[in-house]
Amino acid sequence: MKYPVKTEIDVAWGEMDAFGHVNNVVYFRYFESARIDYFKEIADGEFFSSGFKPILAKTECSYLRPVVFPDTLEIDSAVSRLGSSSLTMSYRVVSRRQGDVVAEGAAVVVNVDPETGKSRPLPAEMRARIEKLQAD
């Protein structure tokens, strides 16, 4: 899979847990940062005003190798499925220190109408930008 957007994050000391590695919940924050970077890439920072009101419907993570401080992580993101009102994002977390993939994840994001709370179609311009970014 092609991951067109890269987000670099330095591991913070406070992200480690009692077992001496990055706590599992922290990966979902990393994914959130990568997801926002992806949205900024396709919409020049204006994605919320373009008819896109995302909610996170599902998220998951597969932990492949433990990460410890100090390290720098590259979170690679892609849209792996584009539906009519939703999209699935895929993530790959690469540890600079280990030189390997340490986690993989995915999220289903749904575009909702804030007044009705129901899903609505993704904006056409957004779909086109995602398709272009994923194809380049």
C-alpha positions in Angstrom: 0.0 0.0 0.0 1.1 3.5 -0.7 1.3 5.9 2.3 1.5 9.4 0.8 1.5 11.4 4.1 4.3 11.1 6.7 4.0 12.4 10.2 7.1 12.5 12.4 6.7 12.3 16.2 9.3 12.2 18.9 8.5 9.7 21.7 8.0 11.6 25.0 9.3 10.1 28.3 5.8 10.4 29.7 4.3 8.2 27.0 5.9 5.1 28.6 4.1 3.0 31.1 5.1 0.8 34.0 6.4 -1.9 31.7 8.9 0.6 30.2 7.5 0.9 26.7 5.1 3.3 25.0 1.6 2.7 26.4 -0.9 1.2 24.0 -3.4 4.2 24.1 -0.7 6.6 22.9 -0.7 5.0 19.5 -4.2 6.2 19.0 -3.0 9.8 19.6 -0.3 9.2 17.0 -2.9 8.0 14.6 -5.0 11.1 15.3 -2.1 13.4 14.5 -1.4 11.5 11.3 -5.1 11.6 10.3 -5.2 15.4 10.8 -2.0 15.8 8.8 -3.6 13.8 6.0 -6.7 15.9 6.1 -4.6 19.1 6.0 -2.7 17.7 3.0 -5.9 17.3 1.0 -7.7 20.4 2.0 -5.0 23.1 2.6 -6.1 23.2 6.2 -9.7 24.1 5.4 -11.3 20.7 5.5 -13.8 21.5 8.3 -15.3 24.4 6.3 -15.7 22.3 3.2 -18.7 20.2 4.3 -16.5 17.6 6.0 -17.5 17.0 9.6 -15.7 13.7 10.6 -16.4 11.4 13.4 -14.3 8.4 14.3 -16.5 5.3 13.9 -13.9 2.6 14.5 -10.2 2.4 15.2 -7.8 -0.4 15.7 -4.1 -1.1 16.3 -1.8 -4.1 15.9 1.3 -3.8 18.1 4.2 -5.5 16.4 7.2 -4.4 18.5 7.6 -2.3 21.7 8.8 1.2 21.5 10.8 2.9 24.2 12.2 6.4 24.8 14.2 7.9 23.1 12.9 7.3 19.6 11.4 9.1 16.7 8.5 7.6 14.9 7.2 8.1 11.4 3.5 7.5 11.1 2.6 6.9 7.5 -1.0 7.4 6.5 -3.2 6.5 3.6 -6.9 6.2 2.6 -7.3 2.5 1.9 -11.1 2.6 1.2 -13.2 5.5 0.0 -17.0 5.0 0.5 -19.8 7.4 -0.3 -20.0 8.9 3.2 -17.0 7.3 4.9 -13.4 6.5 4.4 -10.9 4.0 5.9 -7.5 5.2 6.8 -4.5 2.9 7.3 -1.5 3.7 9.3 2.0 2.3 9.6 4.3 3.3 12.5 8.1 3.0 11.7 10.6 3.4 14.5 13.8 5.3 13.5 15.7 3.6 16.3 14.6 0.1 15.3 14.5 0.7 11.6 11.3 -1.3 11.3 7.5 -1.2 11.4 6.4 -1.3 15.1 2.7 -1.0 14.7 -0.1 -0.9 12.1 -3.6 0.6 12.5 -6.8 1.6 10.8 -9.7 3.9 11.3 -13.1 4.3 9.8 -14.1 8.0 9.5 -17.7 9.0 8.7 -18.8 12.4 7.4 -21.8 13.5 9.5 -24.4 16.3 9.3 -23.9 18.1 12.6 -27.6 19.0 12.7 -29.1 15.5 12.2 -26.2 13.4 13.4 -26.6 11.2 10.3 -24.0 10.4 7.7 -23.8 12.5 4.6 -21.8 12.1 1.3 -18.1 13.1 1.3 -17.6 16.4 -0.5 -16.8 15.8 -4.2 -13.7 18.0 -4.1 -12.4 16.1 -1.1 -12.9 12.8 -2.8 -11.0 14.1 -5.9 -8.1 15.3 -3.8 -7.9 11.9 -1.9 -7.9 10.0 -5.2 -5.2 12.3 -6.6 -3.0 12.1 -3.5 -3.3 8.3 -3.4 -2.6 8.0 -7.1 0.5 10.3 -7.2 
